[in-house]
Amino acid sequence: MSKRFDHGIISHGRTFYVDVCKHYCYDYNCKYNNEVIKMVKVFALIIGIILIALIAWWFFGKHEQAAQSAQVKDNGQKATVVVNGGYSPSTVVLKKGVPGQVDFDMRDHTACLSHVVFDSLGVNKDLTKQKITTVKIPTDKAGEFNFACGMDMFHGKVVVK
Ligand SMILES: [Cu+2]
């Protein structure tokens, strides 16, 4: 039960006073004055906008990295992608017509990156079984093969040209 008085509200045995912003305070010398409330609101809004922008960038932004070309050796070529909080580099380039492979060097311990999936190749490999996991890439024609973690959160691609 609460009862409204001119100067405040008695609720649960305590007197609350209403300040200019209708915020409930414990005494007349309310620390939440207009200015502080305004500042806090603006601050919260700015933080909110920054957070939303960061999340949007993280999920939808193109985190472009320099593409790395594979080393060609003995009629074969391989590129290495380090898996550690993402793929580095996230784009590797293979030469058309030379048998190619991508070695995934696993240094990550999160479940998120434990598998690498090449949808277009029907490849889904567990990277946690061994340090280096090799994925053979068909290089008979130019094209791109996208890969991602098992949850499709981290992305990379292999370009054949
Ligand atoms: Cu994931």
Residues whose N, C-alpha, C, O or C-beta is under 5 A from the ligand:
A	BS01	CU	C112 L113 C149 G150 M151 D152 M153
